Amino acid sequence: MAGEDFARYGRTEAHIPGALLWLGAVNPMQYQAARQRGEALPGLHSARFAPDAEPTFATGLRAMHALLLELFRGR
């Protein structure tokens, strides 16, 4: 959800870096079918939320890996 509290971490004296990523988790064909029907898909905090697990995790891990490499490069 966009209202997470992580943004407050960077507003301390320690200036802790942070990032909030939006990661698509729905099968693209299911997404298109729902759009064509004019239906909303279940959100992240819904009991009906059903991500397309394998590509979602793979994409999320690649993104986090790239971010961590960039964050700690040269330290």
KOLGUTOR-629834 format. One record per residue (C-alpha): residue number from 1; residue in three letters; y, z, x. Coordinates in steps of 0.02 Angstrom, whole numbers, padded with zeros to 5 digits. Example, Ala and Ser with C-alpha at 12.3 -4.5 7.8 and 13.67 -1.06 7.14 Angstrom:
// KOLGUTOR-629834
SITE    i   aa       Y       Z       X
SITE    1  ALA  -00225   00390   00615
SITE    2  SER  -00053   00357   00684
//
This chain:
// KOLGUTOR-629834
SITE    i   aa       Y       Z       X
SITE    1  MET   00000   00000   00000
SITE    2  ALA   00176  -00034   00059
SITE    3  GLY   00227   00148   00033
SITE    4  GLU   00126   00222   00175
SITE    5  ASP   00206   00361   00279
SITE    6  PHE   00171   00284   00449
SITE    7  ALA   00350   00221   00466
SITE    8  ARG   00407   00401   00485
SITE    9  TYR   00311   00421   00649
SITE   10  GLY   00437   00314   00742
SITE   11  ARG   00581   00420   00679
SITE   12  THR   00540   00571   00787
SITE   13  GLU   00612   00621   00954
SITE   14  ALA   00454   00553   01036
SITE   15  HIS   00483   00379   00960
SITE   16  ILE   00299   00345   00932
SITE   17  PRO   00273   00157   00913
SITE   18  GLY   00186   00098   00756
SITE   19  ALA   00142  -00057   00657
SITE   20  LEU   00090  -00095   00479
SITE   21  LEU  -00017  -00250   00455
SITE   22  TRP  -00058  -00343   00296
SITE   23  LEU  -00237  -00406   00305
SITE   24  GLY  -00305  -00522   00172
SITE   25  ALA  -00477  -00464   00117
SITE   26  VAL  -00526  -00577  -00028
SITE   27  ASN  -00637  -00729  -00018
SITE   28  PRO  -00517  -00879  -00028
SITE   29  MET  -00620  -00964  -00164
SITE   30  GLN  -00617  -00806  -00272
SITE   31  TYR  -00430  -00792  -00243
SITE   32  GLN  -00398  -00972  -00297
SITE   33  ALA  -00511  -00953  -00451
SITE   34  ALA  -00418  -00795  -00505
SITE   35  ARG  -00250  -00882  -00481
SITE   36  GLN  -00306  -01030  -00586
SITE   37  ARG  -00360  -00912  -00725
SITE   38  GLY  -00197  -00813  -00709
SITE   39  GLU  -00293  -00654  -00669
SITE   40  ALA  -00243  -00516  -00549
SITE   41  LEU  -00374  -00462  -00424
SITE   42  PRO  -00412  -00275  -00402
SITE   43  GLY  -00300  -00192  -00273
SITE   44  LEU  -00347  -00090  -00121
SITE   45  HIS  -00354   00077  -00213
SITE   46  SER  -00455   00012  -00360
SITE   47  ALA  -00639   00056  -00384
SITE   48  ARG  -00664  -00131  -00417
SITE   49  PHE  -00590  -00185  -00249
SITE   50  ALA  -00723  -00292  -00162
SITE   51  PRO  -00667  -00364   00005
SITE   52  ASP  -00757  -00507   00088
SITE   53  ALA  -00817  -00385   00221
SITE   54  GLU  -00875  -00490   00369
SITE   55  PRO  -00723  -00603   00390
SITE   56  THR  -00605  -00461   00344
SITE   57  PHE  -00674  -00345   00478
SITE   58  ALA  -00683  -00485   00607
SITE   59  THR  -00501  -00535   00576
SITE   60  GLY  -00442  -00354   00575
SITE   61  LEU  -00532  -00315   00738
SITE   62  ARG  -00461  -00470   00824
SITE   63  ALA  -00285  -00423   00766
SITE   64  MET  -00301  -00242   00824
SITE   65  HIS  -00375  -00298   00990
SITE   66  ALA  -00229  -00416   01021
SITE   67  LEU  -00102  -00283   00972
SITE   68  LEU  -00179  -00152   01087
SITE   69  LEU  -00187  -00272   01233
SITE   70  GLU  -00003  -00314   01209
SITE   71  LEU   00046  -00131   01187
SITE   72  PHE  -00040  -00072   01346
SITE   73  ARG  -00014  -00225   01454
SITE   74  GLY   00070  -00177   01616
SITE   75  ARG   00056   00011   01592
//
